[in-house]
Amino acid sequence: MSHSAHPVDQVPPKAQLLAFGLQHVLAMYAGAVAVPLIVGGALHMSTSDIGYLVNADLLVSGVATLIQCLGVWVFGARLPLMQGCTFAAVTPMVLIGTTGGGLPAIYGAVIVSGLVVVLLAPWFAKLLRYFPPLVTGTIILIIGLSLLPVAVNWAAGGVGAPSFGSPRNLALAFGVLLLILLVQRFVPGFLGRIAILVGVVLGTLAAIPLGLTDFSHVTSAQLIGVSTPFHFGLPSFQPAAILSMVIVMLVTMTETSGDVLAVGEVVGRPVEPPVLARALRADGLSTVLGGVFNTFPYTAFAQNVGLVALTGVRSRFVVATAGGMLVLLGLFPVLGEVVAAIPMPVLGGAGIAMFGTVAASGVRMLGAVSFRDNSNLMVIAVALGLGLVPVAVPTVYAQFPDWFQTIMNSGISAGSIAAVALNLLFNPVRAITSQGAGNS
């Protein structure tokens, strides 16, 4: 490993690349396949077609991650960022698909909205001056706290599972969490840094005799599956569908900005507007590819930011290796079935550690903010409160228009908008003229 370069640009030995990369894949896999499973189920697609959506999603997720980590021309932040389908698009896509448009209308809207993101990226990145440490730390804290309920649901067995909340599920989850803590605390060197991987693998093995997982279905899985462009038909371009998806992508750009700022803070490489613009362009390009190759809009995955913070492994080539693994999982469905056999409680135990680490990173960043003779505490308090409203009560905005729900049902976007607006209200000069002198 070259030690003259920044840790983000260092390349670990091959064995470590593979282990660290696999750790990232396991951390995001459940979230990566959730969107195609939900959309496919809502559109009453066949099992084979839903499987096709999953394989396409994994393939494009891998390509998107490689673009984001390695960079291609003006695309990609060249930071350790995993890419996956955004949950913000699920409800609009289901509405588009079930009101007569079907998948062709979804993919038409996805392609156009991706192009819009590519075009808007440089202008959106200029808003970075409105993200001083006060705002950024608050957003990172909201990201972590918003993800924790996801980890708890996994620990309980997954929403909708017949055994949801059973003592056996929770015991397995907290056993995995305890194992991760012990490995990280007492096992030195390389093994200590792959504590998440050790916990997931040993937790999965422990789940077999408990009857919480089995690998019998792996033998019947398809060996090779190649996603071809427009498999479900040529896209159709419906103005209403396109407008709703553009709104979704504006929300996603806000979330991606928070994730990019978070990972920049974690790895010690502050994000400047050109870097953010490249990251957003990569999101847009990946979303266009998603529409062409039968999948959905893409964004950075915050859970992997937590893993970077937890392990201290900052190399973007580690995450690029994870992207390569996702490509293989997309091309060889049998491998995806192996990973899919990991029980939800095992992922939940790991998720509590990872997502909590994201929140703790936000707290650490806010520790450098001054609270003397200003209203910074109020900025954090109200932004945090508004950001956690949809997390605490997911149906609170159910009677509002769809566009409003798209923005406010995401605690990350709601909290981000609130943090920026409140900082402008209480620190107007500092917010515009600097990165927060007096905010930091």
PyMOL commands that set and color helices and strands:
alter all, ss='L'
color gray80, all
select helices_A, chain A and resi 7-9+14-42+47-70+87-130+133-155+167-186+189-193+195-207+216-220+239-267+273-292+302-311+316-331+333-340+344-366+376-392+402-408+411-426+428-433
alter helices_A, ss='H'
color red, helices_A
select strands_A, chain A and resi 83-85+298-300
alter strands_A, ss='S'
color yellow, strands_A
deselect
rebuild
show_as cartoon
